[in-house]
Amino acid sequence: MGWTPLGGEEADGPDLTMGSFRHSTTDAGLFRVIRDGIEGTSMRGLRRAKDQEIWQLVTYLRTLSGAVDPASLPGSMEAGRAVFERLDCGRCHMVRGQGGRLGPDLSRVGERRDPDELAEDVTTPDAAVSPRWWTVRITRADGTVVEGLRMGEDTFNLRIMDGEERLRSFARARIRSVERIEKSTMPAEVLTDVERDDLVAYLASLRGSDS
């Protein structure tokens, strides 16, 4: 097939244990790739194989990475997109080049997080916050307070990105105190079970582009 099923030494194809496939992200797309092959590559199609055998291969590939077909989840991807837009999640999160930078890029979050993890992310965002997204609260010498994502620091300055995505630098000599905040900046939203399932289904669908 020209693929590397277990990431072994015969690496003339992509590692199929990563959970992402460049030419397809859906089960139907994988079926077409296996059956028809990929023009211009060593991936030859299995045109003589029975449909049932190809579907068995698709199932096997999914088990290698533990990937879950978003269509098999209880929620609606389209309804979840509407929930995402209603909550204005794009203000902080980028999806395929559109959105803010105050939170993680969600363009391929369906490859990184399984449905249970996504459900926890949207219902209890403070449960597991990566240090990359911790914020700092700076109290300046005049008593004013500024908060934002820590972007960098050196001996003389501390740099943050504030809530308006402005990069700001503060001289340490003019800072009274710095407090690290390990909680998520994501606001707590009260979602119904249906809304949660819909949002999880939409997030699970955010993977590499399907060609």
N, C-alpha and C positions, 0 to 999 in steps of 0.2 A: 504493500500500500504506500510505501514511501514515508510512513509515519513512524515515530518512535514510541511504542505503546507504554513503555515503563521508564522512559528517560535513560535508556541504557547506552552502550557504547556505539551501537550502529545508528549514529545521530544524523541520518540524511533526511530527517523530517522533524517537525515540531514535537516537543514533549507534550504528550496527551494527558499528563497527570496534573496540569496546571489549572484546569477548569475553564480555560478560554480557548476558542478556536477562531482563527483569523477569518476563515471563509464562511462561518456560520455560528450563530449563538442559539438557534432553536433546534429542537429534535428533528423537525421536518427538513430544516436546512442541512443538518448532518446526514440525514437519509439521502438527500440529493447528492451531496459530495461523495458519499461512499458508493452510491450507485453509478454516478456519472463521471467521477474523477474530477481533477482540476487541470484545465488546459494549461500547457506550458510548464507543468511540473511532473515529477515522477509518480505522482498520485494517480494511479489508474483506477478506473471505475470497475465495480463488480457487477457488470450488466447481466451476467449469467446467474447471479445469486437470486434466490427467492426473496420476495419482500419481507417475509417473516424472518429470514436470516439476517437481512440488513437491519431490521428493527432490533434484533437481538444484539447486533454490534453497537447500535446507538445506545442501547441500555447499558452495555458493558462499558462504553466510553464514559458515560455519566457516572458509573460506579467508581471509576478510577480516581475522579476528582471529588466525588461526593456532591457534585453539582445537582441542583434541583431545578426542574423545569418550572418557570414561573406560572405557566398555564395550569399546572397541577395544584397550585395553592388555592385556598378557599376564597381569597379576595379577588377583586377585579382590577386589572392593571390600569384600565382607562379611568375608573372611578378613583383609583389611588393617585393618578396624575392630577385629577381635579382637587383632591385633598391637599396634595403637595403645593399646588398653586394657590389654593385658598389660604393656606397657612403661611404663604409667602416664604417658603423654605429657600427659594432661589435668592433671597436677599443675602444669605450667608453661604449657601452651597452652590457650587458650579456643576452644571450638567452639560456635557458636550460643548464647552466653551461659553455657555451662557450662565450668568449668575454671579454671586459674590465670592469673596475669598476669606471670609471670617470663619469658615468651617471647612471640613474636609471636602474635597472634590468627590462628587458622587457618581461621576460618569461611568465607573466600572465597579460600583459598590456591590453589585450582585455577584461579582466574582470573588470578592474579599470576605463577605459576610453571608452566613447561612440565614434562612428565614427566622429561626429562633433568636439569633443575634440581632437581626434587624428589628424584630419586635421589641427586644429589650432596648435597643437604641432609641426608638421612638416613644417608648412609654416611661423608661427610667434613664434618661440621658446621662445622669451623673454616675451610673453604675461603673463604667469603665472609660475614663477619659484619658486619651493618650497625652503624654507630657507635651507633645507638639502643640496641643490646643489648650494648655493651661494659660490663664491670663495673669497679669500682674496689676496691682493697684499701687500707683505711685502717689505719695503725698509730698508735694513740693514744699520748699522752705516757707512759702507764703501761706501754706495751709490748704491750697487748692489740691483737688484729687483728680487724677486721670487714670483710666483703666484701658487695657488693650492687650493684644497678643504680643508676647515677647518675641521680637524679631532678631535681636542680637545685642551684644554688650561688649565693652572693653573696659580698660582701667578708668577711663574718663567719662564715658557716655553709656546710656541705656536707651535702646531703640524699641519702639512698639508700633503696632498698627492699631489705631483706635476704631471705634464703632462705625466710623464713616469711611473706613479703609484708607485713612491718611497715615502716612509714615511720619512718626514724630521722634525726635531725639532729645534727651534730657541730660544735662550735665550732672554728674554724680555730686558735684560740690553744691548743687542747688536742690538736692533731694533730701527730704527729712527721713523718709522711710519707704521701703518697698515690701509689699505683701504678695506672696504667691497664692493664687486662687486655683485650686485643683478641680473645681466643679465645671460642668459644661455651661457654655453661654447660651445653649439652646433653651428657649423658653418652654416651660412645662405646659403642655396642651392636654386638655381633657378630650380623649377620643372614645367614641363608641367602639365596641368590639368589631363591628362591620368596618368602620373607618380605619381602624388599626390594620385589619386584614387587607383592606384595599391598598393602604399605603405600603405595607410590606410587599405585596405582590408587585406594585410599581417599582419599588426600590430593587427588588430581586431581578427585575427585568433589565436593569441598567448594567449592561455588559458591553463587550466590544461590538463594533458595528457588524451587522450581518450583511455580507455581500453574496 
